[in-house]
C-alpha cells in the first residue's frame, strides 16, 4: 500500500446500491422485491460476460433493459413498472459512507477515478445526481475499449491515462470477479464485502477485505 498514486472505484455495487431502484418500488413489488433485484443484477452481469465472449457488444444501458425485461417476466411483475424501474436505475443511491470517504480522499490529493461497465452518460448522471461531480479526476467507461470487465483492456485504461505502474493503483470493488480481474491484472485490489459473502476461486486473493469504504481511509 506504499507509493499509491491513484484510487479507482468500481461503481455499481461498490459506490452505488444496485438494489436501491427496486427497493424504492418495494410497496408495489411486494416481499419479493429483494429477490427480484438480485435476479436482475445477476442477469445483467451474465449478459455482459456472454456478450463479451460472443463478441456481440451492447452498451450497459441496453444490457440493463434486456436483463430487466427477463426479470419482470421471471417474477411475473407487470410491465407497466418497466419505465419507473429504469428511471430509478439512473439515480441509484450511494452507500451512506461514500460521500464522506470520497471527500476525505480528495483532500489527501490522490487521483480518484471510477472504472465501470456503465456508459459515460449513465455514470455522469449518477455522479451528478448524488452531488459527487467535483470529486473524480476521471470516469472510465468500458465503452472506450468496447468490452466488459474483467477483460484486461478495461483495467489498462487508467494506467495509460496516468502513466503509472499497476502496483501504484488501489482498486476497490464489491464484486469478487472484478476484484480478481483487477488483481490478476496487477492492481492492489481490495474487496468491499458489505454482505459477508464468500470470495470466488479465481486465482487471486484480495490484498485486503473491508466491510465498507470507511475502512479504506485507515488503510491508506
TORPA-830819 format. One line per 3 residues: number of its first residue (from 1); their letters; for each residue x negated, y negated, z of N, C-alpha, C, CB. Coordinates in Angstrom, 2 decimals. Glycine has a CB too. Layout:
N
NUM> a> X Y Z X Y Z X Y Z X Y Z ~ ...
END
This chain:
220
1> xxx> -0.82 1.21 0.00 0.00 0.00 0.00 -0.86 -1.26 0.00 0.93 -0.01 1.21 ~ -2.15 -1.11 -0.26 -3.02 -2.28 -0.32 -3.08 -2.80 -1.76 -4.45 -1.93 0.19 ~ -3.41 -4.09 -1.87 -3.58 -4.73 -3.18 -2.32 -4.66 -4.05 -4.73 -4.07 -3.92
4> xxx> -1.17 -4.71 -3.41 0.10 -4.69 -4.15 0.35 -6.07 -4.76 1.28 -4.27 -3.21 ~ 0.65 -6.08 -6.06 0.90 -7.34 -6.75 2.35 -7.52 -7.19 0.00 -7.44 -7.96 ~ 3.06 -6.42 -7.32 4.46 -6.51 -7.78 5.33 -5.51 -7.02 4.55 -6.26 -9.30
7> xxx> 6.53 -5.95 -6.67 7.53 -5.09 -6.05 8.71 -5.02 -7.01 7.97 -5.62 -4.62 ~ 9.01 -3.81 -7.46 10.00 -3.63 -8.51 11.14 -2.75 -7.99 9.36 -3.01 -9.78 ~ 12.35 -3.19 -8.25 13.54 -2.51 -7.71 14.39 -1.94 -8.83 14.37 -3.48 -6.87
10> xxx> 14.85 -0.72 -8.63 15.99 -0.24 -9.38 17.20 -1.06 -8.95 16.22 1.30 -9.17 ~ 18.20 -1.18 -9.81 19.37 -2.00 -9.47 20.52 -1.18 -8.90 19.85 -2.74 -10.69 ~ 21.02 -0.22 -9.68 22.25 0.48 -9.33 22.01 1.56 -8.28 22.87 1.10 -10.57
13> xxx> 22.61 1.36 -7.11 22.44 2.28 -6.00 21.31 1.89 -5.07 22.20 3.65 -6.51 ~ 20.48 0.96 -5.50 19.33 0.51 -4.70 19.57 -0.90 -4.16 18.03 0.55 -5.53 ~ 19.86 -1.82 -5.06 20.22 -3.19 -4.66 21.74 -3.35 -4.58 19.63 -4.21 -5.64
16> xxx> 22.45 -2.71 -5.51 23.89 -2.90 -5.64 24.63 -1.58 -5.44 24.24 -3.50 -7.02 ~ 25.73 -1.64 -4.72 26.50 -0.46 -4.34 27.38 -0.02 -5.51 27.37 -0.75 -3.09 ~ 27.02 1.09 -6.15 27.76 1.54 -7.34 29.17 2.00 -7.00 27.00 2.67 -8.02
19> xxx> 29.45 2.30 -5.75 30.79 2.73 -5.35 31.71 1.57 -4.99 30.69 3.68 -4.19 ~ 31.17 0.37 -4.98 31.98 -0.75 -4.48 33.13 -1.10 -5.42 31.10 -1.98 -4.29 ~ 33.00 -0.80 -6.71 34.12 -1.07 -7.63 35.32 -0.20 -7.26 33.71 -0.81 -9.10
22> xxx> 35.11 1.10 -7.11 36.21 1.99 -6.74 36.72 1.71 -5.33 35.76 3.45 -6.85 ~ 35.81 1.35 -4.44 36.23 1.08 -3.06 37.20 -0.09 -3.00 35.01 0.78 -2.18 ~ 37.00 -1.09 -3.85 37.90 -2.23 -3.87 39.29 -1.86 -4.40 37.30 -3.34 -4.72
25> xxx> 39.40 -0.67 -4.99 40.69 -0.20 -5.50 41.21 1.00 -4.71 40.57 0.17 -6.97 ~ 40.65 1.23 -3.53 40.99 2.46 -2.81 42.46 2.52 -2.40 40.12 2.59 -1.58 ~ 43.10 1.37 -2.23 44.53 1.40 -1.90 45.36 1.96 -3.05 45.01 -0.01 -1.54
28> xxx> 44.90 1.73 -4.27 45.61 2.23 -5.46 45.19 3.66 -5.78 45.34 1.32 -6.67 ~ 43.90 3.97 -5.62 43.39 5.30 -5.97 43.74 6.32 -4.90 41.87 5.25 -6.17 ~ 43.76 5.87 -3.64 44.06 6.77 -2.53 42.82 7.41 -1.93 45.00 7.85 -2.99
31> xxx> 43.03 8.46 -1.15 41.94 9.08 -0.40 40.84 9.66 -1.28 42.48 10.15 0.47 ~ 41.14 9.89 -2.54 40.15 10.50 -3.45 39.21 9.45 -4.06 40.86 11.26 -4.56 ~ 39.29 8.19 -3.61 38.52 7.14 -4.27 37.02 7.41 -4.23 38.81 5.80 -3.61
34> xxx> 36.51 7.95 -3.11 35.07 8.15 -3.00 34.61 9.31 -3.89 34.67 8.42 -1.54 ~ 35.38 10.38 -3.92 35.06 11.50 -4.82 35.09 11.04 -6.27 36.04 12.67 -4.60 ~ 36.07 10.21 -6.58 36.18 9.65 -7.93 34.96 8.80 -8.26 37.47 8.82 -8.07
37> xxx> 34.55 7.93 -7.33 33.40 7.05 -7.55 32.12 7.86 -7.77 33.21 6.10 -6.35 ~ 31.95 8.90 -6.97 30.75 9.74 -7.12 30.76 10.50 -8.45 30.65 10.74 -5.95 ~ 31.93 10.96 -8.86 32.06 11.67 -10.14 31.73 10.73 -11.30 33.49 12.25 -10.31
40> xxx> 32.25 9.52 -11.24 31.99 8.51 -12.27 30.49 8.25 -12.37 32.76 7.19 -11.96 ~ 29.84 8.06 -11.23 28.41 7.79 -11.22 27.60 8.97 -11.76 27.95 7.45 -9.80 ~ 27.94 10.17 -11.34 27.22 11.36 -11.80 27.37 11.53 -13.31 27.73 12.61 -11.07
43> xxx> 28.59 11.35 -13.81 28.83 11.47 -15.24 28.06 10.40 -16.02 30.33 11.37 -15.55 ~ 28.06 9.19 -15.50 27.33 8.09 -16.12 25.84 8.44 -16.27 27.49 6.81 -15.28 ~ 25.22 8.94 -15.20 23.81 9.31 -15.25 23.58 10.47 -16.21 23.31 9.67 -13.86
46> xxx> 24.45 11.47 -16.17 24.30 12.61 -17.07 24.34 12.15 -18.53 25.40 13.64 -16.82 ~ 25.21 11.20 -18.83 25.29 10.71 -20.21 24.01 9.98 -20.62 26.50 9.77 -20.36 ~ 23.37 9.25 -19.69 22.11 8.58 -20.06 21.04 9.60 -20.40 21.62 7.66 -18.91
49> xxx> 20.94 10.67 -19.61 19.91 11.68 -19.86 20.21 12.44 -21.14 19.81 12.67 -18.66 ~ 21.46 12.83 -21.33 21.82 13.60 -22.51 21.63 12.79 -23.78 23.26 14.09 -22.42 ~ 22.00 11.53 -23.75 21.83 10.68 -24.93 20.34 10.46 -25.25 22.52 9.34 -24.71
52> xxx> 19.52 10.36 -24.20 18.08 10.23 -24.43 17.54 11.49 -25.11 17.34 9.97 -23.11 ~ 17.96 12.64 -24.63 17.49 13.91 -25.20 17.98 14.10 -26.63 17.93 15.09 -24.34 ~ 19.23 13.70 -26.89 19.81 13.87 -28.22 19.40 12.77 -29.20 21.32 13.92 -28.13
55> xxx> 18.72 11.72 -28.64 18.38 10.55 -29.44 19.63 9.92 -30.07 17.37 10.94 -30.55 ~ 20.65 9.81 -29.22 21.92 9.19 -29.63 22.21 8.04 -28.65 23.11 10.25 -29.65 ~ 21.42 7.02 -28.72 21.46 5.96 -27.72 22.73 5.12 -27.82 20.25 5.06 -27.86
58> xxx> 23.34 4.90 -26.67 24.35 3.87 -26.47 23.89 3.05 -25.28 25.79 4.47 -26.24 ~ 24.22 1.75 -25.26 23.77 0.95 -24.12 24.57 1.31 -22.87 23.91 -0.57 -24.42 ~ 24.09 0.82 -21.74 24.60 1.26 -20.44 26.07 0.90 -20.25 23.78 0.64 -19.34
61> xxx> 26.50 -0.20 -20.82 27.90 -0.57 -20.67 28.81 0.41 -21.41 28.14 -1.99 -21.17 ~ 28.39 0.81 -22.61 29.17 1.79 -23.35 29.20 3.14 -22.63 28.60 1.96 -24.76 ~ 28.05 3.52 -22.05 27.98 4.75 -21.27 28.89 4.66 -20.05 26.53 5.03 -20.84
64> xxx> 28.91 3.50 -19.42 29.76 3.29 -18.24 31.24 3.42 -18.61 29.50 1.91 -17.63 ~ 31.63 2.88 -19.75 33.00 3.02 -20.22 33.34 4.47 -20.53 33.23 2.15 -21.46 ~ 32.45 5.15 -21.25 32.70 6.54 -21.63 32.83 7.45 -20.40 31.57 7.05 -22.54
67> xxx> 31.96 7.23 -19.43 32.00 8.06 -18.22 33.22 7.74 -17.37 30.73 7.86 -17.39 ~ 33.66 6.50 -17.39 34.89 6.14 -16.67 36.09 6.82 -17.31 35.09 4.62 -16.66 ~ 36.15 6.84 -18.64 37.28 7.47 -19.32 37.40 8.94 -18.94 37.13 7.32 -20.84
70> xxx> 36.27 9.64 -18.88 36.31 11.04 -18.47 36.76 11.16 -17.01 34.92 11.69 -18.66 ~ 36.26 10.28 -16.15 36.55 10.35 -14.72 38.02 10.07 -14.43 35.68 9.36 -13.96 ~ 38.61 9.11 -15.14 40.04 8.83 -14.97 40.88 10.07 -15.29 40.46 7.64 -15.86
73> xxx> 40.50 10.77 -16.36 41.22 11.98 -16.73 41.01 13.09 -15.70 40.77 12.47 -18.12 ~ 39.75 13.22 -15.25 39.43 14.30 -14.30 40.19 14.14 -12.99 37.93 14.33 -14.03 ~ 40.47 12.90 -12.57 41.15 12.66 -11.30 42.60 12.23 -11.48 40.40 11.60 -10.52
76> xxx> 43.09 12.34 -12.71 44.50 12.02 -13.01 44.87 10.63 -12.52 45.43 13.06 -12.37 ~ 43.98 9.66 -12.80 44.23 8.26 -12.44 44.75 7.54 -13.68 42.93 7.57 -11.88 ~ 45.80 6.77 -13.49 46.43 6.09 -14.61 45.44 5.20 -15.34 47.62 5.26 -14.13
79> xxx> 45.48 5.25 -16.67 44.55 4.49 -17.50 44.74 2.98 -17.35 44.71 4.88 -18.95 ~ 45.84 2.56 -16.75 46.07 1.12 -16.55 45.04 0.51 -15.60 47.49 0.88 -16.00 ~ 44.32 1.34 -14.84 43.30 0.84 -13.91 41.95 0.65 -14.59 43.15 1.79 -12.75
82> xxx> 41.84 1.07 -15.82 40.55 1.06 -16.52 39.90 -0.32 -16.52 40.74 1.53 -17.95 ~ 40.63 -1.33 -17.00 40.04 -2.67 -17.11 39.68 -3.26 -15.76 41.00 -3.59 -17.84 ~ 40.52 -3.00 -14.77 40.23 -3.50 -13.42 38.93 -2.92 -12.89 41.38 -3.17 -12.46
85> xxx> 38.74 -1.62 -13.05 37.52 -0.97 -12.56 36.29 -1.45 -13.33 37.64 0.55 -12.69 ~ 36.43 -1.63 -14.63 35.29 -2.12 -15.42 34.92 -3.55 -15.02 35.62 -2.06 -16.92 ~ 35.92 -4.38 -14.81 35.63 -5.76 -14.39 34.95 -5.80 -13.03 36.92 -6.60 -14.36
88> xxx> 35.37 -4.92 -12.13 34.75 -4.86 -10.81 33.33 -4.32 -10.89 35.58 -4.00 -9.87 ~ 33.06 -3.45 -11.85 31.71 -2.92 -12.01 30.73 -4.03 -12.39 31.69 -1.81 -13.07 ~ 31.22 -5.06 -13.06 30.35 -6.17 -13.46 29.94 -7.03 -12.27 31.04 -7.03 -14.50
91> xxx> 30.65 -6.90 -11.16 30.35 -7.73 -9.99 30.18 -6.86 -8.74 31.48 -8.77 -9.76 ~ 29.47 -5.74 -8.92 29.20 -4.85 -7.79 28.61 -5.62 -6.61 28.26 -3.73 -8.20 ~ 28.94 -5.20 -5.42 28.44 -5.85 -4.22 27.02 -5.37 -3.89 29.38 -5.59 -3.03
94> xxx> 26.15 -6.28 -3.42 24.84 -5.84 -2.96 24.96 -5.19 -1.58 23.84 -7.03 -2.91 ~ 24.02 -4.32 -1.23 23.97 -3.82 0.14 23.66 -5.01 1.05 22.91 -2.68 0.30 ~ 24.18 -4.95 2.28 24.22 -6.14 3.14 22.86 -6.74 3.42 24.88 -5.80 4.43
97> xxx> 21.79 -5.92 3.47 20.48 -6.46 3.83 19.72 -7.04 2.64 19.65 -5.38 4.46 ~ 20.24 -6.82 1.43 19.48 -7.14 0.22 19.12 -8.62 0.10 20.27 -6.73 -0.99 ~ 20.07 -9.57 0.21 19.69 -10.98 0.05 18.60 -11.43 1.01 20.91 -11.87 0.24
100> xxx> 18.71 -11.05 2.27 17.72 -11.46 3.28 16.34 -10.90 2.96 18.16 -11.01 4.68 ~ 16.29 -9.62 2.61 15.00 -8.97 2.32 14.35 -9.59 1.09 15.18 -7.46 2.11 ~ 15.12 -9.82 0.05 14.55 -10.39 -1.17 13.99 -11.78 -0.93 15.60 -10.43 -2.27
103> xxx> 14.69 -12.57 -0.15 14.19 -13.93 0.15 12.90 -13.87 0.96 15.25 -14.74 0.91 ~ 12.81 -12.93 1.89 11.59 -12.76 2.68 10.42 -12.37 1.79 11.79 -11.70 3.77 ~ 10.64 -11.44 0.87 9.57 -11.00 -0.03 9.17 -12.11 -0.98 10.01 -9.76 -0.81
106> xxx> 10.13 -12.90 -1.40 9.84 -14.03 -2.29 8.90 -15.02 -1.60 11.15 -14.74 -2.72 ~ 9.13 -15.25 -0.33 8.28 -16.17 0.43 6.86 -15.65 0.58 8.88 -16.40 1.80 ~ 6.69 -14.33 0.48 5.36 -13.73 0.59 4.61 -13.74 -0.73 5.47 -12.30 1.09
109> xxx> 5.23 -14.32 -1.77 4.57 -14.56 -3.06 4.31 -13.30 -3.88 3.28 -15.26 -2.83 ~ 5.06 -12.24 -3.65 4.96 -11.07 -4.53 5.70 -11.34 -5.84 5.53 -9.79 -3.83 ~ 5.23 -10.72 -6.92 6.05 -10.65 -8.11 7.24 -9.75 -7.79 5.24 -10.12 -9.35
112> xxx> 8.45 -10.21 -8.06 9.65 -9.42 -7.80 10.40 -9.21 -9.12 10.56 -10.12 -6.75 ~ 10.79 -7.97 -9.37 11.48 -7.68 -10.62 12.48 -6.57 -10.43 10.48 -7.31 -11.71 ~ 13.43 -6.51 -11.34 14.37 -5.39 -11.46 13.96 -4.59 -12.68 15.86 -5.89 -11.58
115> xxx> 14.02 -3.27 -12.56 13.77 -2.36 -13.68 14.94 -1.39 -13.74 12.39 -1.59 -13.53 ~ 15.79 -1.53 -14.74 17.09 -0.87 -14.68 17.56 -0.33 -16.02 18.12 -1.84 -14.15 ~ 18.45 0.65 -15.93 19.16 1.16 -17.11 20.15 0.14 -17.66 19.88 2.44 -16.76
118> xxx> 20.54 -0.82 -16.85 21.58 -1.77 -17.25 21.18 -2.64 -18.43 21.95 -2.64 -16.09 ~ 22.18 -3.16 -19.12 21.91 -4.09 -20.21 21.48 -5.44 -19.63 23.16 -4.25 -21.12 ~ 20.74 -6.26 -20.38 20.37 -7.58 -19.88 21.56 -8.41 -19.43 19.61 -8.33 -20.94
121> xxx> 22.65 -8.37 -20.21 23.83 -9.18 -19.85 24.44 -8.70 -18.54 24.87 -9.12 -20.97 ~ 24.57 -7.38 -18.37 25.13 -6.83 -17.13 24.29 -7.22 -15.93 25.23 -5.32 -17.22 ~ 22.98 -7.05 -16.05 22.09 -7.32 -14.93 22.06 -8.80 -14.58 20.67 -6.83 -15.24
124> xxx> 22.02 -9.65 -15.58 22.02 -11.09 -15.32 23.31 -11.53 -14.64 21.82 -11.88 -16.63 ~ 24.42 -10.93 -15.04 25.71 -11.28 -14.42 25.75 -10.81 -12.97 26.87 -10.65 -15.21 ~ 25.25 -9.61 -12.71 25.20 -9.09 -11.34 24.38 -10.00 -10.44 24.62 -7.68 -11.32
127> xxx> 23.20 -10.37 -10.92 22.30 -11.21 -10.13 22.92 -12.58 -9.89 20.94 -11.36 -10.85 ~ 23.49 -13.15 -10.92 24.10 -14.48 -10.79 25.30 -14.46 -9.84 24.53 -15.01 -12.16 ~ 26.18 -13.47 -9.98 27.39 -13.41 -9.15 27.08 -13.20 -7.68 28.28 -12.30 -9.63
130> xxx> 25.90 -12.65 -7.39 25.51 -12.42 -6.00 24.49 -13.44 -5.50 24.95 -11.02 -5.85 ~ 24.37 -14.55 -6.23 23.51 -15.68 -5.83 22.05 -15.26 -5.63 24.03 -16.30 -4.55 ~ 21.57 -14.39 -6.52 20.18 -13.93 -6.45 19.37 -14.38 -7.67 20.13 -12.40 -6.33
133> xxx> 19.92 -15.33 -8.43 19.31 -15.68 -9.70 18.01 -16.45 -9.58 20.26 -16.46 -10.51 ~ 17.63 -16.92 -8.39 16.35 -17.61 -8.23 15.30 -16.74 -7.55 16.54 -18.89 -7.43 ~ 15.58 -15.44 -7.46 14.71 -14.53 -6.73 13.72 -13.82 -7.65 15.55 -13.51 -5.99
136> xxx> 14.20 -13.31 -8.76 13.40 -12.38 -9.57 12.57 -13.09 -10.62 14.30 -11.38 -10.23 ~ 11.34 -12.64 -10.76 10.47 -13.14 -11.82 10.91 -12.58 -13.18 9.01 -12.78 -11.54 ~ 11.36 -11.34 -13.16 11.78 -10.69 -14.41 12.89 -9.68 -14.13 10.59 -10.00 -15.10
139> xxx> 13.72 -9.48 -15.14 14.71 -8.40 -15.12 14.43 -7.55 -16.35 16.19 -8.96 -15.10 ~ 13.87 -6.37 -16.12 13.52 -5.47 -17.21 14.66 -4.49 -17.46 12.20 -4.70 -16.90 ~ 15.11 -4.43 -18.70 16.17 -3.50 -19.10 15.60 -2.44 -20.03 17.34 -4.26 -19.78
142> xxx> 16.13 -1.22 -19.92 15.68 -0.15 -20.81 16.00 -0.46 -22.26 16.32 1.17 -20.41 ~ 16.90 -1.43 -22.50 17.22 -1.79 -23.88 15.99 -2.31 -24.63 18.33 -2.84 -23.90 ~ 14.98 -2.76 -23.89 13.75 -3.24 -24.52 12.98 -2.10 -25.19 12.87 -3.93 -23.50
145> xxx> 13.18 -0.87 -24.71 12.49 0.28 -25.31 13.45 1.29 -25.92 11.64 0.97 -24.26 ~ 14.75 1.15 -25.64 15.75 1.97 -26.31 15.86 3.40 -25.83 15.48 1.98 -27.72 ~ 15.45 3.65 -24.58 15.60 4.97 -24.00 15.73 4.81 -22.49 14.40 5.90 -24.36
148> xxx> 16.45 5.74 -21.86 16.75 5.61 -20.44 15.64 6.17 -19.55 18.06 6.31 -20.13 ~ 15.63 5.71 -18.31 14.81 6.35 -17.29 15.20 7.83 -17.21 14.98 5.65 -15.90 ~ 14.26 8.70 -16.89 12.89 8.44 -16.41 11.81 8.52 -17.48 12.55 9.41 -15.33
151> xxx> 12.10 8.13 -18.71 11.06 8.09 -19.74 9.96 7.12 -19.33 11.66 7.69 -21.10 ~ 8.71 7.50 -19.51 7.59 6.67 -19.06 7.53 5.31 -19.76 6.29 7.42 -19.30 ~ 8.11 5.21 -20.95 8.09 3.92 -21.65 8.83 2.84 -20.87 8.72 4.06 -23.04
154> xxx> 9.79 3.25 -20.06 10.52 2.29 -19.22 9.59 1.74 -18.14 11.77 2.95 -18.57 ~ 8.89 2.63 -17.44 8.03 2.20 -16.33 6.79 1.43 -16.82 7.59 3.42 -15.52 ~ 6.49 1.57 -18.10 5.34 0.88 -18.68 5.58 -0.62 -18.85 4.99 1.49 -20.02
157> xxx> 6.83 -1.04 -18.96 7.14 -2.44 -19.29 6.54 -3.45 -18.31 8.62 -2.63 -19.33 ~ 6.73 -3.29 -16.99 6.13 -4.27 -16.07 4.60 -4.28 -16.11 6.60 -3.99 -14.65 ~ 3.99 -3.11 -16.34 2.53 -3.04 -16.40 2.01 -3.88 -17.56 2.06 -1.57 -16.55
160> xxx> 2.67 -3.79 -18.69 2.27 -4.57 -19.85 2.52 -6.06 -19.63 3.00 -4.10 -21.09 ~ 3.67 -6.38 -19.02 4.02 -7.79 -18.84 3.08 -8.49 -17.87 5.46 -7.92 -18.35 ~ 2.75 -7.82 -16.76 1.95 -8.45 -15.71 0.45 -8.15 -15.83 2.44 -7.99 -14.37
163> xxx> 0.09 -7.25 -16.74 -1.31 -6.88 -16.93 -1.93 -6.44 -15.60 -2.12 -8.06 -17.54 ~ -1.27 -5.49 -14.96 -1.74 -4.96 -13.67 -1.84 -3.45 -13.76 -0.79 -5.38 -12.52 ~ -2.43 -2.85 -12.73 -2.57 -1.40 -12.69 -1.32 -0.77 -12.08 -3.83 -1.00 -11.89
166> xxx> -1.11 0.48 -12.41 0.07 1.19 -11.91 0.11 1.22 -10.38 0.10 2.62 -12.45 ~ -1.05 1.42 -9.76 -1.08 1.53 -8.29 -0.99 0.18 -7.60 -2.34 2.24 -7.86 ~ -0.84 -0.89 -8.37 -0.61 -2.22 -7.80 0.89 -2.55 -7.75 -1.36 -3.29 -8.61
169> xxx> 1.70 -1.57 -8.08 3.17 -1.72 -8.09 3.79 -0.88 -6.99 3.76 -1.33 -9.47 ~ 4.69 -1.49 -6.23 5.60 -0.75 -5.36 6.94 -0.68 -6.08 5.73 -1.42 -3.92 ~ 7.44 0.53 -6.24 8.71 0.73 -6.92 9.69 1.37 -5.97 8.53 1.59 -8.19
172> xxx> 10.89 0.81 -5.88 11.91 1.32 -4.96 13.17 1.74 -5.70 12.26 0.26 -3.91 ~ 13.66 2.91 -5.34 14.92 3.39 -5.90 15.62 4.28 -4.89 14.68 4.16 -7.22 ~ 16.94 4.28 -4.95 17.74 5.19 -4.14 17.97 6.50 -4.86 19.08 4.55 -3.77
175> xxx> 17.60 6.56 -6.14 17.81 7.75 -6.96 16.55 8.61 -6.96 18.19 7.36 -8.40 ~ 16.66 9.84 -6.49 15.47 10.68 -6.33 14.76 10.92 -7.66 15.85 12.01 -5.71 ~ 15.54 11.13 -8.73 14.93 11.36 -10.05 14.16 10.13 -10.53 16.02 11.73 -11.07
178> xxx> 14.63 8.95 -10.15 13.97 7.69 -10.53 12.69 7.48 -9.72 14.94 6.50 -10.32 ~ 12.75 7.81 -8.43 11.55 7.76 -7.59 10.48 8.69 -8.16 11.88 8.14 -6.12 ~ 10.89 9.89 -8.56 9.96 10.85 -9.15 9.45 10.35 -10.50 10.64 12.21 -9.31
181> xxx> 10.32 9.75 -11.29 9.89 9.21 -12.58 8.82 8.15 -12.42 11.08 8.63 -13.32 ~ 9.08 7.18 -11.53 8.09 6.13 -11.27 6.83 6.67 -10.63 8.68 5.07 -10.39 ~ 6.99 7.62 -9.71 5.85 8.19 -9.03 4.97 9.02 -9.95 6.31 9.04 -7.88
184> xxx> 5.57 9.83 -10.80 4.80 10.61 -11.76 4.11 9.72 -12.79 5.71 11.61 -12.47 ~ 4.71 8.56 -13.05 4.07 7.59 -13.93 2.84 6.97 -13.29 5.07 6.49 -14.31 ~ 2.86 6.79 -11.97 1.71 6.23 -11.27 2.02 5.12 -10.29 0.76 5.73 -12.25
187> xxx> 3.29 4.77 -10.14 3.69 3.76 -9.18 3.55 4.28 -7.74 5.13 3.31 -9.44 ~ 3.46 3.35 -6.80 3.70 3.66 -5.38 5.21 3.67 -5.19 2.99 2.60 -4.41 ~ 5.80 4.85 -5.29 7.26 4.96 -5.26 7.77 5.18 -3.85 7.71 6.10 -6.16
190> xxx> 8.79 4.42 -3.50 9.43 4.52 -2.19 10.89 4.91 -2.40 9.31 3.19 -1.40 ~ 11.34 5.89 -1.64 12.72 6.36 -1.72 13.57 5.63 -0.69 12.79 7.88 -1.51 ~ 14.62 4.96 -1.16 15.59 4.31 -0.28 16.72 5.32 -0.05 16.14 2.95 -0.90
193> xxx> 16.59 6.07 1.02 17.52 7.17 1.31 18.60 6.69 2.27 16.77 8.40 1.89 ~ 19.61 6.06 1.73 20.67 5.47 2.56 21.61 6.52 3.15 21.47 4.48 1.74 ~ 21.71 7.67 2.49 22.76 8.63 2.84 22.23 9.97 3.35 23.64 8.87 1.65
196> xxx> 20.99 9.99 3.82 20.39 11.21 4.38 20.47 12.38 3.39 21.09 11.59 5.70 ~ 20.07 12.09 2.16 20.08 13.11 1.12 18.79 13.93 1.15 20.26 12.46 -0.25 ~ 18.72 14.94 0.30 17.55 15.80 0.19 16.83 15.45 -1.11 17.94 17.31 0.22
199> xxx> 15.49 15.35 -1.04 14.74 14.95 -2.22 14.63 16.10 -3.22 13.34 14.46 -1.82 ~ 14.64 15.75 -4.50 14.55 16.76 -5.55 13.13 17.31 -5.70 15.01 16.18 -6.88 ~ 13.03 18.51 -6.26 11.74 19.13 -6.55 11.35 18.81 -7.99 11.80 20.66 -6.32
202> xxx> 10.69 17.67 -8.16 10.34 17.19 -9.50 8.87 16.77 -9.56 11.24 16.01 -9.90 ~ 8.01 17.55 -8.92 6.55 17.36 -9.00 6.07 16.04 -8.40 6.10 17.43 -10.43 ~ 6.87 15.49 -7.47 6.45 14.25 -6.80 7.15 14.16 -5.45 6.75 12.99 -7.67
205> xxx> 6.41 13.69 -4.47 6.99 13.36 -3.17 6.72 11.89 -2.91 6.39 14.26 -2.03 ~ 7.72 11.15 -2.47 7.55 9.70 -2.32 6.51 9.34 -1.28 8.86 9.06 -1.95 ~ 5.84 8.22 -1.53 4.85 7.72 -0.58 5.48 7.41 0.77 4.16 6.47 -1.14
208> xxx> 6.68 6.84 0.73 7.43 6.52 1.94 8.91 6.76 1.67 7.17 5.05 2.40 ~ 9.63 7.06 2.75 11.08 7.18 2.71 11.66 6.21 3.73 11.55 8.66 3.00 ~ 12.59 5.35 3.28 13.17 4.36 4.17 14.69 4.47 4.12 12.72 2.94 3.80
211> xxx> 15.34 4.02 5.20 16.81 4.10 5.28 17.48 2.93 4.58 17.25 4.15 6.74 ~ 16.81 1.80 4.54 17.33 0.61 3.87 16.16 -0.33 3.58 18.42 -0.11 4.74 ~ 16.43 -1.42 2.92 15.33 -2.28 2.48 14.71 -3.09 3.61 15.82 -3.22 1.42
214> xxx> 15.37 -3.19 4.75 14.76 -3.88 5.88 13.44 -3.22 6.27 15.73 -3.91 7.07 ~ 13.38 -1.90 6.13 12.15 -1.18 6.49 11.00 -1.47 5.54 12.42 0.30 6.53 ~ 11.32 -1.94 4.35 10.27 -2.29 3.39 9.41 -3.44 3.89 10.89 -2.64 2.05
217> xxx> 10.04 -4.40 4.52 9.32 -5.59 4.98 8.18 -5.22 5.92 10.27 -6.56 5.67 ~ 8.43 -4.30 6.84 7.38 -3.91 7.77 6.29 -3.10 7.08 7.97 -3.12 8.92 ~ 6.64 -2.34 6.05 5.63 -1.58 5.30 4.70 -2.50 4.53 6.30 -0.61 4.33
220> x> 5.27 -3.53 3.93 4.48 -4.48 3.13 3.64 -5.35 4.04 5.39 -5.35 2.26
END
